[in-house]
Amino acid sequence: MKIHTLSGYIQQIYLVEEEAGLLLLDGCSRADVDNVCRYITQTLGRPLGDLKLIVVTHMHPDHAGGAMRLRARTGAQVAAHPKAGQWYAGFAGRVAHSIDLFLTLWVASRIGKPRLSVWYHPILMADIILHDEQTLPGFANWQVLYTPGHTDHDLSLLHTPTRQAYIADVLVQVKGQLVPPYPLCHPNQYRETLKKLAQSQIDTFFCAHVAPTKKADIDFEHVIDNAPRKPKNHWHSSKNRIKKKLFGLTKEH
């Protein structure tokens, strides 16, 4: 088993090479599709059909945006948590999807990337539904871990023989410190996720926005103690801003 690391539009992409074929540990962004395909055919010298499985860890643009286009090009199957397909459903979901697309482009501009198309269909039609602790179809050494908090459907992937795990956005880095992601939709579940990872036998964590990190170098207790107690997402942030504005106006009068 070999993990290839590709520099994505705003995140790291992890492509696993095994005898059984290629496994993409996340659906990356729409802007990454050509990059992934070129890497498979030109760097690895393999046909696109060798990509057998694409896991969508959660529905944000840099983790799900390229999945369906890669499926169309390669014939790979797409796998996700049962709740993933409906994350952006309904009017509120479509608004959240638009905001997340805007935030993706904003992050890209902050790191000096050109403005590229990142739109993708907000409703995921996965081929395979994944559940906690099952093994990945076709990749028996990889185990699924349900790790909610960032969203209600986050998945992590553990390579059991080497005790390496890809945990997507469970941890991000700000000013050199490992911190909770934004948004953080389910803070109580997030703490349970951190406890689960802290108590696991995992040796090395791979993240979408953090360099691979040894478990011994992560102060899980510090992250847990300093994690928000209330949800932090677009809706709560907007409501809080409105409340502050109204409260300020009330005080003035």
GIJOGI-V533624 format. One record per backbone hydrogen bond with DSSP energy under -0.5 kcal/mol. CO is the residue of the C=O (numbers start at 1). NH is the residue of the N-H. E is the energy in kcal/mol with one decimal. If there is no record, write none. Layout:
BEGIN
CO&NH&E, CO&NH&E
END
This chain:
BEGIN
2&4&-0.6, 2&17&-3.1, 4&6&-0.6, 4&15&-2.8, 6&8&-0.8, 6&13&-2.9, 11&8&-2.2, 13&6&-3.0, 13&15&-0.6, 14&16&-0.5, 14&25&-2.4, 15&4&-3.3, 16&18&-0.5, 16&23&-2.3, 17&2&-1.9, 18&21&-1.2, 21&18&-2.3, 22&52&-2.4, 22&53&-1.3, 23&16&-3.5, 23&25&-0.6, 24&55&-2.5, 27&66&-1.2, 28&66&-1.6, 29&32&-1.8, 30&33&-1.3, 32&36&-2.4, 33&37&-2.3, 34&38&-2.7, 35&39&-2.2, 36&40&-2.1, 37&41&-2.3, 38&42&-3.3, 38&43&-0.9, 39&44&-2.4, 40&46&-2.6, 47&50&-2.1, 48&51&-1.9, 50&22&-3.2, 50&52&-0.9, 52&77&-2.2, 53&24&-2.7, 54&79&-2.8, 55&57&-0.7, 56&81&-0.5, 57&155&-1.2, 60&63&-2.5, 60&64&-1.8, 60&65&-0.5, 61&65&-1.1, 63&27&-2.0, 64&67&-1.1, 64&68&-0.5, 66&70&-2.5, 67&71&-2.2, 68&72&-2.1, 69&73&-1.7, 70&74&-2.5, 71&75&-2.6, 77&54&-2.8, 78&127&-2.0, 78&128&-2.2, 79&56&-3.0, 80&130&-2.8, 81&84&-1.5, 81&85&-0.5, 83&86&-1.0, 84&87&-1.7, 86&89&-1.7, 89&93&-0.9, 90&94&-2.2, 91&95&-2.1, 92&96&-2.4, 93&97&-2.5, 94&98&-2.2, 95&99&-2.3, 96&100&-2.5, 97&101&-2.2, 98&102&-2.1, 99&103&-2.6, 100&104&-1.9, 101&105&-1.9, 102&106&-2.2, 103&107&-2.6, 104&108&-2.2, 105&109&-2.2, 106&110&-1.9, 107&111&-1.5, 108&113&-3.2, 109&112&-1.2, 114&116&-0.7, 122&88&-0.6, 122&124&-0.7, 124&126&-0.7, 128&80&-2.0, 130&82&-0.6, 131&134&-1.8, 134&144&-3.3, 136&139&-2.2, 139&136&-0.8, 139&142&-2.1, 141&143&-0.5, 141&160&-2.1, 142&136&-2.3, 143&158&-2.9, 144&133&-2.8, 145&147&-0.7, 145&156&-2.9, 149&185&-0.8, 149&186&-2.4, 150&185&-0.9, 151&149&-3.0, 154&147&-2.1, 156&145&-2.7, 157&166&-2.7, 158&143&-3.1, 158&160&-1.0, 159&162&-0.5, 159&163&-1.6, 159&164&-1.2, 163&203&-3.1, 163&204&-1.7, 164&159&-3.5, 165&167&-0.6, 165&206&-3.5, 166&157&-2.4, 167&170&-2.3, 168&208&-2.3, 168&209&-0.5, 172&179&-2.7, 174&177&-2.0, 177&174&-2.6, 179&172&-2.3, 184&232&-2.5, 186&190&-2.3, 187&191&-2.0, 188&192&-1.6, 189&193&-2.2, 190&194&-2.4, 191&195&-2.4, 192&196&-2.3, 193&197&-2.3, 194&198&-2.7, 195&199&-2.1, 197&200&-0.8, 203&215&-2.7, 204&165&-2.5, 205&213&-2.6, 206&167&-3.0, 208&12&-3.0, 210&207&-0.9, 213&205&-3.1, 214&217&-1.5, 215&218&-1.9, 217&219&-0.6, 218&220&-1.5, 219&223&-1.9, 220&224&-2.8, 221&225&-2.8, 222&226&-1.7, 223&227&-0.7, 224&227&-0.8, 231&233&-0.5, 232&183&-0.7, 232&184&-3.1, 233&237&-2.6, 234&238&-2.3, 235&239&-2.5, 236&240&-2.5, 237&241&-2.1, 238&242&-2.3, 239&243&-2.7, 240&244&-2.4, 241&245&-2.2, 242&246&-2.9, 243&247&-3.0, 244&248&-2.3, 245&249&-2.1, 246&250&-2.5, 247&251&-2.2, 248&252&-1.8, 249&253&-1.4
END
